[in-house]
Amino acid sequence: MSGSGSPELSVDGSGLRVAVVAAHWHEDFMTGLLEGARTALKEAKVEEVEVVRVPGSFELPVVCAALAPNYDAIVALGVIIRGGTPHFEFVAQGVTSGLTRVALDHSTPIGFGVLTCESEAQARDRSGMSGARESKGYEAAVAAITTAVILREAASDS
């Protein structure tokens, strides 16, 4: 886990409508992810933010799909930690494919803040919690709003 190469906030998100869809599983890590996303949105001057909580990461795509027509960007947050069964692979692949499909079908940027980790220690390091090396919630929000601004500018140029 490098922590290098993460996006920097360099856009003004004023006027954007953003939804943050966050799972409940692994609540300690989710608290860090949510705070990171909220911090990035505040720094980008996004004032219209709705936070929607879902049971787990697997539910992220369907809720994001329902919300996509009403928002300029969505930040999807979840935590999937490998266990002793193939469940990890199925959930991680389903969530990733589902969120990709939602973004493409609705032309709505989705910041991918779903941690797929081998251990709780990895999740802690990426969650943005106190002492963490990375804040994937922050990074996901930056990616979503930056892409939304790019799409807004592209639409105004045409």
C-alpha positions, -999 to 999 in steps of 0.1 A, spaced: 0 0 0 18 31 -12 -4 60 -5 13 79 -33 -3 91 -64 -37 100 -48 -57 128 -65 -54 163 -51 -84 186 -48 -81 212 -75 -116 219 -86 -145 240 -74 -176 218 -69 -199 247 -62 -234 240 -75 -229 202 -77 -254 178 -62 -236 149 -46 -249 117 -29 -227 97 -6 -238 61 -4 -222 42 25 -225 7 38 -230 -1 75 -207 -32 77 -174 -25 95 -188 7 111 -155 18 126 -138 19 92 -169 34 76 -168 63 100 -134 72 87 -144 68 51 -175 90 56 -155 117 74 -129 117 46 -156 121 19 -174 149 39 -141 167 43 -133 166 5 -168 178 -4 -166 206 21 -132 217 8 -146 216 -28 -175 239 -18 -201 213 -25 -231 224 -4 -258 199 -16 -248 165 -1 -271 136 7 -258 107 27 -276 74 23 -267 43 43 -272 8 30 -267 -26 48 -235 -36 30 -213 -31 0 -233 -54 -22 -262 -30 -19 -242 0 -32 -249 -5 -69 -286 -7 -68 -290 24 -46 -264 43 -66 -285 34 -98 -316 47 -82 -299 80 -72 -278 86 -103 -305 105 -123 -308 131 -96 -271 138 -88 -241 152 -105 -218 127 -87 -220 98 -63 -194 86 -37 -197 49 -30 -182 38 3 -178 3 17 -155 -22 32 -150 -58 21 -125 -79 41 -113 -113 29 -124 -142 49 -119 -180 46 -145 -185 17 -148 -172 -19 -174 -148 -7 -149 -119 -8 -142 -124 -46 -179 -126 -54 -189 -95 -35 -159 -74 -46 -164 -83 -83 -202 -77 -81 -198 -43 -64 -171 -32 -88 -189 -43 -119 -222 -29 -106 -208 5 -98 -190 6 -132 -223 -2 -149 -242 25 -130 -216 51 -139 -216 42 -176 -254 37 -179 -262 71 -163 -231 91 -172 -228 99 -135 -193 98 -120 -190 74 -90 -161 78 -67 -150 43 -58 -144 43 -21 -149 5 -15 -120 -10 4 -111 -45 -7 -87 -57 20 -69 -88 31 -72 -78 68 -87 -53 92 -52 -37 95 -52 -29 58 -88 -15 61 -77 7 91 -47 20 71 -69 30 42 -100 42 61 -89 77 71 -93 68 108 -69 85 132 -34 73 125 -44 59 90 -19 63 62 -46 69 36 -81 84 33 -99 65 6 -132 83 14 -115 116 7 -99 103 -25 -131 88 -38 -149 121 -32 -122 141 -50 -123 117 -80 -161 119 -82 -164 157 -80 -134 163 -103 -150 140 -129 -184 158 -125 -167 192 -131 -150 178 -162 -183 165 -175 -200 198 -167 -174 217 -186 -175 194 -216 -213 198 -218 -210 236 -217 -184 235 -245 -206 217 -268 
